[in-house]
Amino acid sequence: MPDDPGCGCWFDDLVIAKAYIGPISNEPRPIYVDPNGVCNGLKPCFLTIQEGIDAAMSGADVNVLQGSYVEHIVIQEVKDVNIQGGWDPTFSAQIDRTTVQSLTIGGHSGVISVNHLTIK
C-alpha cells in the first residue's frame, strides 16, 4: 500500500488463516472421527460422530474409528451421508464395528447409508 494518507484499500471476502487452505471445493471430502482427536493425522478430524455428520457435505463419507460411542445420532438436514464404521487406528481398513446408542433420521433427510455400524 502506498504511504499516502489519502489512499484507501478495501477488501471483500478476506480469509486469514495460519496455514494454506486452498480454493474452496464443491466436492465432498472424507470426514474422520476419533474420540481421541488423532485420526492418524487425517483432516478434518472430529471427536464425535454427530460433529462429523453435521460438518459433512452432501455425498461425504464419515469414517469412524472402531469402538463403542455413547451417542444418539440425529440426522435432520437434507444431505446424503455415508457413515462408515469399524476403521482401524490408521484409517486404512475396516476391521471391526462401531456401535452407537441410536440413530434417528428425520423425514426430510437425504440418503443415509451405513456400513460396519451397530445400533444398540
SULGIHU-V361837 format. One record per residue. N is the residue number from 1. RES is the residue in one small letter. PSI is psi as a letter, one per 40 degrees, with the letter a starting at -180 (999 if undefined). OMEGA is omega in whole degrees, 0 to 359 (* if undefined). NEAR is the number of other C-alpha atoms within 12 Angstrom. Layout:
N:RES:PSI:OMEGA:NEAR / N:RES:PSI:OMEGA:NEAR
This chain:
1:m:h:178:9 / 2:p:i:181:8 / 3:d:f:183:8 / 4:d:h:183:8 / 5:p:e:179:8 / 6:g:e:182:8 / 7:c:h:179:9 / 8:g:i:179:10 / 9:c:h:181:11 / 10:w:h:178:8 / 11:f:i:177:8 / 12:d:h:180:6 / 13:d:f:182:6 / 14:l:h:177:7 / 15:v:h:177:13 / 16:i:h:184:10 / 17:a:i:178:8 / 18:k:e:180:6 / 19:a:i:179:7 / 20:y:h:179:9 / 21:i:e:176:11 / 22:g:a:179:9 / 23:p:i:178:8 / 24:i:h:183:10 / 25:s:i:174:9 / 26:n:e:180:11 / 27:e:h:177:13 / 28:p:h:177:20 / 29:r:i:181:24 / 30:p:i:176:29 / 31:i:i:180:37 / 32:y:i:180:44 / 33:v:h:178:44 / 34:d:h:183:37 / 35:p:e:177:26 / 36:n:e:179:18 / 37:g:f:184:22 / 38:v:d:180:20 / 39:c:f:180:29 / 40:n:f:180:22 / 41:g:e:180:16 / 42:l:i:182:21 / 43:k:i:354:21 / 44:p:i:183:25 / 45:c:h:181:30 / 46:f:i:181:30 / 47:l:d:182:26 / 48:t:i:178:30 / 49:i:d:180:44 / 50:q:d:178:32 / 51:e:d:179:25 / 52:g:d:179:35 / 53:i:d:181:40 / 54:d:d:182:25 / 55:a:e:186:28 / 56:a:h:171:33 / 57:m:i:177:24 / 58:s:h:180:26 / 59:g:e:183:24 / 60:a:i:170:28 / 61:d:h:174:31 / 62:v:h:184:44 / 63:n:h:189:45 / 64:v:h:177:52 / 65:l:i:179:43 / 66:q:i:176:33 / 67:g:a:180:29 / 68:s:h:180:26 / 69:y:h:177:30 / 70:v:g:183:19 / 71:e:i:172:23 / 72:h:g:186:20 / 73:i:h:178:25 / 74:v:h:178:22 / 75:i:h:181:31 / 76:q:d:185:21 / 77:e:i:179:22 / 78:v:g:174:20 / 79:k:i:177:26 / 80:d:h:181:26 / 81:v:h:175:35 / 82:n:h:179:32 / 83:i:h:184:40 / 84:q:h:182:36 / 85:g:i:172:37 / 86:g:e:183:33 / 87:w:i:175:30 / 88:d:i:184:25 / 89:p:e:178:27 / 90:t:e:183:21 / 91:f:f:178:29 / 92:s:e:181:17 / 93:a:i:174:18 / 94:q:h:187:22 / 95:i:e:184:21 / 96:d:a:180:22 / 97:r:i:171:26 / 98:t:h:182:34 / 99:t:h:175:30 / 100:v:i:181:30 / 101:q:d:180:19 / 102:s:i:177:21 / 103:l:h:179:26 / 104:t:h:180:19 / 105:i:h:181:22 / 106:g:i:183:16 / 107:g:e:182:14 / 108:h:f:181:14 / 109:s:i:175:18 / 110:g:a:179:20 / 111:v:h:180:21 / 112:i:h:176:29 / 113:s:i:180:23 / 114:v:i:180:24 / 115:n:h:182:25 / 116:h:f:181:28 / 117:l:h:177:32 / 118:t:h:178:23 / 119:i:h:181:21 / 120:k:999:*:15
